[in-house]
């Protein structure tokens, strides 16, 4: 999968361990870097639930929330034109091959 970022600042936080550690602390920074590495190895977003022990991807939204510890959550959304949606306009996660990190809640 391909990961993109909502802003330059968010990209720097996600890709530079020193920046992430300064903003999130060491444990959460390492969890964030590991999450991104995991996502990049996946074929599609439906595999994300299995790897990160998410019970189910959200049903009525495009938003994916993944805990990185100490009340911190990474917010991701599907992007691109090639993924498909069901009749309720929810993404068919097996067709999502690009995710954008839109924020990290602390």
N, C-alpha and C positions, 0 to 999 in steps of 0.2 A: 504494500500500500504506500501511497504518497501522503506525507503530512505537510500541510502549509500552516501559516500563522496569521492571525488577525492584524498584527502590527509588527514593526521592526523591533520594538522593545520586548514584545512577547517572544519573538523569534530568538533574540539574544538570550533571554532568560531560559528558554528551552534548549538551546544548543551550546551554551557556554556554562559549564559547571560552576565556575567561580561566580558568575552573575546569579545563577540559580541559588547557590548557597547563601549569598549575601541577602537575597530577597526572601527565600523560603526556609533557610536553615539546611544543614547538611543532610539529614535523613530524608526530608521531603524533596530536596534537590536530586538526590540519587534516585529516589522513586520516580521522579519526573523523567529523568534521562533514561531510566530503564523502560518506562512506559513507551516513550517515543521509539526506542530501539525495538521493542516488541511489536509495535504497530507497523513499523517499516518492514518487518519480516512476514506479515500476514498477507494473504491473498485478498481478503475482503473483511468488511466490518462485522459480519456475523461471527467470525472467529474470535473477535475481541471479547465477547461474553465468556467464551470457554477459557481463554488464557487468564483473564482477570477476575474470574469467578463472579461475574455479574449474573444475577438470577435471570434477568431478561432485559433486553434493550428496551428503552421507553416505547410505549405503544402509540401515544397520540402526539408525538413531537419528533422533531428532527434532532433534538439535543441528546447527546450521550454524556453522562457524568461518570467519572472514574475517580475514586478515592485514592489519594497519594499519601494519606496519613495525617494525623493531628488536625482533623477537621478541614483539610485542604482537598479541593476537588478540581479536577481538570475538566473543562467544558469543551466538547468537540461537536462539530456539525458536519454532515456529508456535503461535499462540494463536487462540482463537475456536472457535465450534461449527460453522461452515459448511465448513471444509476437510474433504476426504475422505482416506481411507486405503486402501491396497491390501490384498491378502490377507495380507501379512506384517506388517500394521499400521504400515507406513511411510507418512508423509504423501505424498499426491500433490501435489507441489510446485506444479503449475499451478493447484491449487485454493486455495492458501494466500495470503490477502490481508492477514494481520496477523502481524507478527513482534514478539517481545519480546526486548529486549536484557537478558540475564541476567548478564552480566559482561564484564569486559575483563581478560584475563590479560596480565601483563607479565613 
